[in-house]
Amino acid sequence: MTSEWWRTAAIYQIYPRSFADANGDGMGDLAGISSRLPALAELGIDAIWLSPFQTSPQRDGGYDVADYCDVDPLFGTLADFDAMLAEAHSRGIRVIIDLVPNHSSSDHPWFQAALAAGEGSSERARYLFRDGTGENGELPPNNWESVFGGRAWTRVTNPDGTPGQWYLHLFDSSQPDFDWSNDEVREMFRDVLRFWLDRGVDGFRVDVAHGLVKADGLPDYTPPAEGGSMGGAAGIEGLNEGALDELPSAPYWAQDGVHEIYRDWRALLNEYEGDRILAAEAWVDPLPRTALWVRPDEMHQAFNFAYLETPWKAEPLRQVIDDSLATFASVGAPSTWVLSNHDVVRHASRLALTAENPQGHGIGPNSKGLPIPALGLRRARAATALMLALPGSAYIYQGEELGLPEVIDLPDDARQDPTWFRTEGQRYGRDGCRVPLPWESAAPSYGFGPTDASWLPQPSEWAELARDQQSGVEGSTLEMYKLALALRKQHALGAGELEWLDAEALGADTVAFRNGAVTVIGNTGSTPVELPESLGGTVLLASGPLEAADDRRLLPADTTVWLTA
């Protein structure tokens, strides 16, 4: 009998470069994480997920891995990892690590061997090398575009100086895609899984889990016009690959062959004691397609990006919550809930944008519709309070418990995201959500490290948002998170069942439900909503101050409250 802790867990994402720096070089590290684990235990989370810390030239913040079974010296050593893992486990915190199987770094020994071995070699067969088109092979093999901008193919130069084949990279040119039809690739990643499982990790968050397999023949593909990357959630009928074949899909995303890979991995994890899990980063739509990743013999969780991309409006929120719970339950999996991560604009800013922000583009000084800070924080607190009351597993991105906004005014010469460079500044990228955290307001680098060094510059506003300025302060965002997570455990909300309340009685702008003994009401509108006494007399939590008028309790705009009888 296993605990299946992952069904209800609150999981905290650590972006190691920006969490805590122990040695003062301006880069977060594993020893820094160890030193700050008491604060996370106090916060009340169940597990941490670490973005990549493995050996990497850091051209894409560690998502370009050169050695999957070692720690990059920037972050420490394997001994530092083992010490951090032991410290986390001693505090009852499980540890999930990132795995990047779609591509390696161009510095990986396999790719360097592929360049040296030449056309037709077994070394090149581990990646997707192809001859070019055009009269002399001067054109790429197809018209695919990189997620980071520009074409998805780079041509190599032969040892004699002549132009050679092209290789595929769905992301940066320093991130060549593996060919997952190659048995050597599959066996290498089985060894990687075993390496970290043997060290005691509790699971893996799988990067680009929808991208490993490409369609036969690598056909041309022109994506639809830009907008939201995921549309509204669909119904739950026909949860199998064949029934969803008619839905449009890029030939490099969501191919059926990925599921065989994850069935193999799930069987491998099942050989180990305890609940070791796989969590999918699968940007696929609609929700029934996402649910294919979490059938009983595949992954345990998949990130609910449909929820993350839902605006702060009652009707679409009710719809996506309903669809998520029904769709994931239909395959025996929990729904996950997430509002921010290292790839998207922080929700304390995103929810107050006055213009659309396509996922992955980022925002900066010249963006249209920049957020209104006070409104963003108010909505972020309300959205978090709503999310943490939902059944299932919740993800928290480092710094959101402090109410950190996106950093917009980063100097151009400080930016490091490949998106910024590949689009020649047309897209700002993700640096704004990755700025190192503030821990102590009066300390160098606001306590991020023992010196003033910080790999991205921290804004002056970080001083007032630092953890020591919020700890123990009634009404602070940090204390709201602590209370919400404690109440979530106390009332077993993660394992609960949602019962919708009559929205018409409370107003069309409300999201109102019961989860066990707790009644939750979120007001997404612009005017206060009366709270009837029949819903419960005791306020357990409120994302902002409540109001009163003529002996009536009022829930202000952009506020969420938890009540109990």
C-alpha positions in Angstrom: 0.0 0.0 0.0 1.5 3.4 -1.0 0.5 6.8 0.1 0.2 8.3 -3.4 1.3 11.6 -1.9 1.4 13.2 -5.3 -2.4 13.2 -5.6 -2.7 16.0 -3.1 0.7 17.5 -2.7 1.7 21.2 -2.7 4.9 21.3 -4.7 7.3 24.2 -4.7 9.3 24.9 -7.8 12.9 26.0 -7.2 14.8 27.6 -10.1 18.3 27.0 -8.6 20.0 29.9 -10.4 17.8 32.3 -8.6 16.8 30.7 -5.3 19.8 31.1 -2.9 23.5 31.6 -3.4 25.8 30.2 -0.7 29.2 31.1 -2.1 28.6 34.7 -3.2 29.3 34.3 -6.9 25.8 35.6 -7.8 24.5 32.3 -8.9 22.1 30.2 -6.8 23.4 26.8 -5.8 22.6 23.5 -4.0 24.2 24.6 -0.7 22.0 27.7 -0.9 18.9 25.5 -1.3 19.9 23.4 1.7 20.3 26.6 3.8 16.8 27.8 3.0 14.9 24.5 3.4 13.8 25.5 6.9 11.9 28.4 5.4 10.2 26.1 2.9 9.3 23.7 5.7 7.7 26.6 7.6 5.8 27.6 4.4 4.1 24.2 4.5 4.9 22.6 1.2 5.1 18.8 0.6 7.8 18.6 -2.1 10.2 20.7 -4.1 10.9 20.5 -7.9 14.3 21.7 -9.0 14.9 23.1 -12.5 18.1 21.7 -14.0 21.3 21.8 -12.0 23.1 19.2 -14.1 26.3 19.9 -16.1 25.5 22.5 -18.8 27.1 25.5 -20.6 24.0 27.4 -19.4 23.0 28.8 -22.8 19.4 28.1 -21.9 19.5 28.3 -18.1 20.5 24.7 -17.7 17.9 23.2 -20.1 20.9 22.5 -22.3 22.4 19.5 -20.6 25.9 18.3 -21.3 26.0 15.5 -18.6 22.8 14.1 -17.2 24.5 12.4 -14.3 26.6 15.1 -12.7 26.1 18.5 -11.1 27.3 21.6 -12.9 30.1 23.3 -10.9 28.0 26.5 -10.8 25.7 24.7 -8.4 28.1 22.5 -6.5 28.8 18.8 -6.5 27.1 15.5 -6.3 27.9 15.5 -2.6 26.1 18.9 -2.3 23.1 17.3 -4.0 23.1 14.3 -1.7 23.3 16.6 1.3 20.5 18.8 0.1 18.4 15.6 -0.6 19.0 14.3 2.8 18.2 17.6 4.5 14.9 17.8 2.5 13.9 14.3 3.4 14.7 14.9 7.1 12.2 17.7 7.0 9.5 15.6 5.3 10.0 17.3 1.9 10.2 15.2 -1.2 12.5 16.1 -4.1 11.6 16.1 -7.8 14.2 16.9 -10.3 14.0 18.1 -13.9 14.8 15.8 -16.8 15.4 17.2 -20.3 15.0 14.3 -22.8 13.9 16.1 -26.0 17.4 17.6 -26.6 20.9 17.8 -25.2 23.4 20.5 -25.2 25.5 20.8 -28.3 28.4 20.4 -25.8 27.2 16.8 -25.0 29.9 14.2 -25.9 27.4 12.5 -28.1 26.7 15.5 -30.2 30.4 16.4 -30.5 31.0 12.8 -31.6 28.2 13.2 -34.2 29.9 16.2 -35.6 33.2 14.5 -35.9 31.9 11.2 -37.3 30.2 12.6 -40.3 27.2 11.7 -42.5 25.6 8.3 -42.1 27.4 7.4 -38.9 25.9 5.7 -35.9 26.9 8.8 -33.8 24.7 11.0 -36.0 21.8 8.6 -35.8 21.3 9.6 -32.1 20.2 13.0 -33.3 18.1 14.3 -36.2 20.6 15.1 -38.9 19.2 15.5 -42.4 20.4 16.6 -45.9 19.3 20.0 -47.0 17.0 20.8 -49.8 17.6 23.1 -52.8 20.1 22.6 -55.6 23.1 22.3 -53.3 21.4 21.5 -50.0 21.5 25.1 -49.0 17.9 25.1 -47.7 16.8 23.4 -44.5 15.1 20.0 -44.7 11.7 21.6 -43.9 10.0 24.8 -42.8 9.9 24.2 -39.0 10.4 27.1 -36.7 12.1 27.2 -33.4 10.1 27.9 -30.3 12.7 30.6 -29.5 12.3 32.2 -32.9 14.0 31.6 -36.2 14.3 28.4 -38.1 14.6 25.0 -36.3 17.6 23.8 -38.3 21.2 24.7 -38.3 23.7 23.6 -41.0 27.1 22.2 -39.9 30.4 22.7 -41.6 32.4 19.6 -42.6 36.0 19.2 -41.4 37.2 20.3 -44.9 35.3 23.5 -44.6 32.4 22.6 -47.0 28.8 23.0 -45.9 27.3 19.8 -44.5 24.1 18.4 -43.2 21.5 20.2 -41.1 20.4 19.2 -37.5 17.1 19.8 -35.9 16.7 22.0 -32.7 13.1 22.9 -31.7 14.7 25.3 -29.3 18.1 27.0 -29.5 20.7 25.9 -31.9 22.8 24.8 -28.9 20.0 22.3 -28.1 20.0 19.6 -30.8 17.0 17.2 -30.6 17.5 13.5 -30.0 16.2 10.9 -32.3 13.9 8.8 -30.0 13.6 6.1 -32.6 17.2 5.2 -31.7 17.6 2.5 -29.1 20.8 4.0 -27.7 18.9 7.1 -26.8 16.2 5.1 -25.0 18.7 3.1 -23.1 20.8 6.1 -22.1 17.8 7.7 -20.5 16.9 4.6 -18.6 20.3 4.7 -17.1 19.8 8.4 -16.2 16.5 7.6 -14.5 18.2 4.8 -12.5 21.2 7.0 -11.6 19.0 9.6 -9.8 16.4 7.1 -8.4 19.3 5.2 -6.8 20.4 8.4 -5.1 16.9 8.7 -3.7 15.0 11.3 -5.7 11.2 11.1 -5.5 10.5 11.8 -9.1 11.0 13.7 -12.3 9.4 16.7 -14.0 9.8 15.9 -17.7 10.6 18.9 -19.8 8.9 19.1 -23.2 7.2 15.8 -22.5 5.1 16.2 -25.7 8.0 16.7 -28.0 10.3 13.6 -28.1 8.7 11.9 -31.1 8.4 13.6 -34.5 6.1 12.6 -37.4 7.6 10.3 -40.0 9.1 12.1 -42.8 9.4 15.4 -40.9 6.7 17.1 -43.1 6.4 20.8 -43.5 4.1 22.6 -41.1 2.9 26.1 -40.8 1.5 26.9 -37.3 -1.8 28.8 -36.9 -1.6 32.6 -36.2 -0.3 33.4 -32.8 -2.6 33.8 -29.8 -3.2 31.7 -26.8 -1.2 28.5 -27.1 -4.0 26.5 -25.6 -7.7 27.1 -26.4 -10.6 26.3 -24.2 -10.9 22.8 -22.7 -12.9 20.3 -24.6 -15.2 17.5 -23.4 -14.0 14.2 -22.0 -15.3 11.7 -24.5 -13.0 9.5 -26.5 -9.9 9.4 -24.3 -7.6 7.5 -26.6 -5.0 8.3 -29.2 -7.2 7.3 -32.1 -10.2 9.3 -31.1 -8.2 12.5 -30.9 -6.4 12.0 -34.3 -8.7 14.5 -36.0 -7.5 17.3 -33.7 -4.8 19.4 -35.4 -1.3 18.8 -34.0 2.2 20.0 -35.1 4.3 17.1 -36.5 6.8 17.7 -33.7 4.3 17.8 -30.8 2.0 15.2 -29.2 2.8 12.3 -31.4 1.4 9.0 -30.3 4.9 7.4 -30.0 5.7 9.4 -26.8 3.3 7.2 -24.8 5.3 4.0 -25.3 8.3 5.8 -23.9 6.5 6.9 -20.7 5.0 3.4 -20.2 8.5 2.1 -20.2 9.6 4.7 -17.7 6.6 4.1 -15.5 7.5 0.4 -15.3 11.1 1.3 -14.4 9.9 3.6 -11.6 7.6 0.9 -10.3 10.7 -1.2 -9.6 11.6 1.2 -6.8 10.2 1.4 -3.3 8.0 4.3 -2.4 6.0 6.6 -4.6 8.4 7.8 -7.3 6.6 10.0 -9.8 6.7 11.4 -13.4 5.2 14.9 -14.0 4.7 16.0 -17.6 5.3 19.4 -19.0 3.0 18.8 -22.0 1.8 21.9 -23.8 -1.0 20.2 -25.6 -4.7 21.1 -26.1 -7.5 20.2 -25.4 -7.5 18.7 -21.9 -8.5 15.2 -23.1 -5.2 15.1 -25.0 -3.3 16.2 -22.0 -5.0 13.4 -20.0 -3.4 10.8 -22.3 -0.1 11.5 -20.5 -1.5 10.4 -17.1 -3.3 7.2 -17.8 -2.6 4.6 -15.1 0.4 3.1 -16.8 2.0 6.4 -17.8 2.8 9.5 -15.9 1.4 10.5 -12.5 0.7 14.2 -13.2 0.6 16.6 -16.1 0.7 20.4 -15.7 -2.6 22.0 -16.2 -1.7 24.8 -18.6 -5.3 25.3 -19.6 -5.8 26.5 -16.0 -2.7 28.7 -16.0 -3.8 30.4 -19.2 -7.4 31.0 -18.1 -8.1 34.7 -17.5 -9.3 36.1 -14.1 -13.0 35.8 -15.1 -15.6 33.7 -13.4 -17.2 31.8 -16.3 -14.0 30.5 -17.9 -12.6 29.7 -14.5 -15.7 27.6 -13.6 -15.5 25.9 -17.0 -11.8 25.0 -16.8 -12.1 23.8 -13.2 -15.1 21.6 -14.1 -13.4 20.2 -17.2 -10.1 19.6 -15.4 -11.6 17.6 -12.6 -13.7 15.5 -14.9 -11.1 14.9 -17.5 -8.2 13.9 -15.2 -10.6 11.8 -13.0 -11.7 9.9 -16.1 -8.2 8.4 -16.3 -7.8 8.0 -12.6 -5.4 11.0 -12.2 -5.5 14.1 -10.0 -5.8 17.4 -11.6 -2.9 19.8 -11.0 -3.2 23.5 -10.6 -0.5 26.1 -11.4 -0.4 29.9 -11.9 3.3 30.7 -12.4 6.5 29.0 -13.4 10.0 29.8 -14.8 8.6 30.1 -18.4 5.7 32.5 -18.0 5.0 36.0 -16.8 4.5 35.9 -13.0 0.8 36.0 -12.2 1.1 39.0 -10.0 1.7 40.9 -13.3 0.0 38.6 -15.9 -3.4 38.9 -14.3 -3.3 42.7 -14.6 -2.1 43.1 -18.1 -4.2 45.4 -20.2 -3.2 43.7 -23.4 -2.7 40.0 -24.3 0.7 38.4 -23.6 1.3 35.3 -25.7 3.0 32.7 -23.6 6.8 32.7 -23.9 7.1 36.2 -25.3 7.6 38.0 -21.9 7.1 41.6 -21.2 9.5 44.6 -21.0 9.6 48.4 -21.1 8.2 48.7 -24.6 5.4 46.1 -24.3 1.8 47.2 -24.8 -0.7 47.0 -22.0 1.8 46.8 -19.1 0.3 45.6 -15.8 -1.1 47.7 -13.0 0.9 46.6 -10.0 -1.6 47.0 -7.2 -4.3 45.4 -9.2 -2.0 42.5 -10.2 -1.1 41.7 -6.6 -4.7 41.8 -5.5 -5.8 39.5 -8.3 -2.7 37.2 -7.7 -3.6 36.8 -4.0 -7.2 36.1 -4.9 -6.3 33.6 -7.6 -3.9 31.8 -5.3 -6.5 31.5 -2.6 -8.9 30.0 -5.1 -6.3 27.6 -6.5 -5.1 26.2 -3.1 -8.7 25.3 -2.2 -9.2 23.0 -5.2 -9.0 19.2 -5.0 -5.8 17.8 -6.5 -2.1 18.8 -6.5 -0.9 22.5 -6.5 2.3 23.9 -7.8 3.9 27.1 -6.4 6.7 29.0 -8.2 9.4 30.4 -6.0 8.8 34.0 -5.0 5.1 34.0 -5.7 4.6 33.6 -1.9 6.2 37.0 -1.6 3.9 38.5 -4.2 6.8 39.1 -6.6 5.8 40.7 -9.9 7.5 40.3 -13.2 10.7 42.4 -13.4 10.0 44.6 -16.5 12.8 47.1 -16.6 15.8 44.8 -17.0 18.6 46.4 -19.0 19.0 45.0 -22.4 22.6 44.1 -21.8 21.6 42.0 -18.7 19.1 39.8 -20.5 20.2 36.2 -21.0 17.2 34.3 -22.4 17.8 32.8 -25.9 14.4 34.1 -27.0 15.7 37.7 -26.6 18.7 37.0 -28.8 17.1 34.8 -31.5 14.3 37.4 -32.1 16.7 40.3 -31.9 14.8 41.8 -29.1 11.4 41.4 -30.6 10.5 39.1 -27.7 11.7 39.8 -24.2 11.7 36.2 -23.1 11.6 34.8 -19.6 14.3 36.6 -17.6 11.7 38.8 -15.9 10.3 35.9 -13.9 13.8 34.5 -13.0 15.3 37.4 -11.1 17.0 36.1 -7.8 14.8 36.1 -4.7 14.9 38.7 -1.9 15.3 37.1 1.6 16.5 39.9 3.9 15.8 43.5 3.0 19.0 45.0 4.5 21.4 42.3 3.3 23.6 42.3 0.2 21.6 41.2 -2.8 18.6 41.2 -0.4 19.9 38.0 1.2 20.1 36.1 -2.1 23.8 35.6 -1.3 26.5 36.9 1.0 27.7 39.5 -1.6 26.0 42.0 -3.9 26.5 39.7 -6.9 23.3 38.6 -8.7 23.2 37.0 -12.1 20.2 39.2 -13.0 19.9 42.6 -11.4 17.3 42.9 -8.6 15.0 45.9 -8.6 14.9 48.3 -5.6 11.4 47.2 -4.8 12.7 43.8 -3.7 13.7 45.4 -0.3 10.1 45.8 0.8 9.0 42.5 -0.6 11.8 40.5 1.1 10.8 37.5 3.2 12.0 39.1 6.5 9.7 42.1 5.8 6.7 39.8 5.5 7.3 37.0 8.0 4.9 37.3 10.9 3.2 40.4 9.4 -0.5 39.9 9.5 -2.0 40.3 6.0 1.3 39.9 4.1 1.3 37.7 1.1 3.7 35.3 2.7 1.5 34.8 5.8 -1.6 34.3 3.5 0.3 31.5 1.7 1.3 29.9 5.0 -2.3 30.0 6.3 -3.7 28.7 3.0 -1.3 25.8 2.9 -1.9 25.0 6.6 -5.7 25.1 6.2 -5.5 23.0 3.0 -3.8 20.2 5.0 -6.1 20.6 8.0 -9.2 20.3 6.0 -7.8 17.8 3.5 -8.8 20.0 0.6 -6.4 18.3 -1.8 -8.3 15.0 -1.3 -11.8 16.6 -1.3 -14.6 16.9 -3.7 -15.9 20.1 -5.2 -19.6 21.1 -5.0 -20.6 24.2 -7.0 -22.7 26.8 -5.3 -25.5 28.7 -7.1 -23.6 31.4 -9.0 -26.7 33.3 -9.9 -27.5 33.9 -6.2 -24.0 35.4 -5.6 -23.6 37.1 -8.9 -22.2 36.0 -12.3 -18.7 37.3 -11.4 -18.2 34.8 -8.6 -16.6 31.4 -8.5 -18.2 29.7 -5.5 -17.9 26.1 -4.3 -17.7 23.9 -1.3 -14.8 21.5 -0.6 -15.8 19.5 2.4 -16.5 21.8 5.3 -14.9 24.8 3.6 -16.9 27.3 1.4 -14.8 29.2 -1.1 -16.0 32.3 -3.0 -13.9 34.3 -5.4 -15.1 37.6 -6.7 -13.6 38.3 -10.1 -15.8 41.3 -10.8 -15.4 45.0 -10.2 -18.1 45.5 -7.5 -18.5 44.0 -4.0 -20.6 40.9 -3.5 -22.7 40.2 -0.4 -21.8 37.1 1.6 -25.0 35.5 2.9 -24.7 34.2 6.5 -26.0 30.8 5.3 -22.7 30.1 3.6 -20.8 30.1 6.9 -20.1 32.5 9.7 -16.4 32.0 10.3 -13.8 33.5 8.0 -10.9 31.1 7.7 -8.9 33.0 5.1 -9.4 36.1 3.0 -7.0 37.3 0.2 -7.8 40.9 1.1 -9.8 42.8 3.7 -13.6 42.2 3.7 -16.0 45.1 3.9 -19.2 45.7 5.8 -22.3 47.9 5.1 -25.6 48.0 6.9 -24.7 44.8 8.9 -23.9 43.0 5.6 -20.6 41.3 4.9 -19.2 42.3 1.5 -16.6 40.5 -0.6 -14.7 43.2 -2.4 -13.7 43.0 -6.1 -10.7 40.7 -6.9 -10.9 39.0 -3.5 -11.3 35.3 -2.4 -12.6 34.2 1.0 -12.8 30.8 2.7 -15.7 30.3 5.1 -16.8 27.5 7.5 -19.9 27.1 9.6 
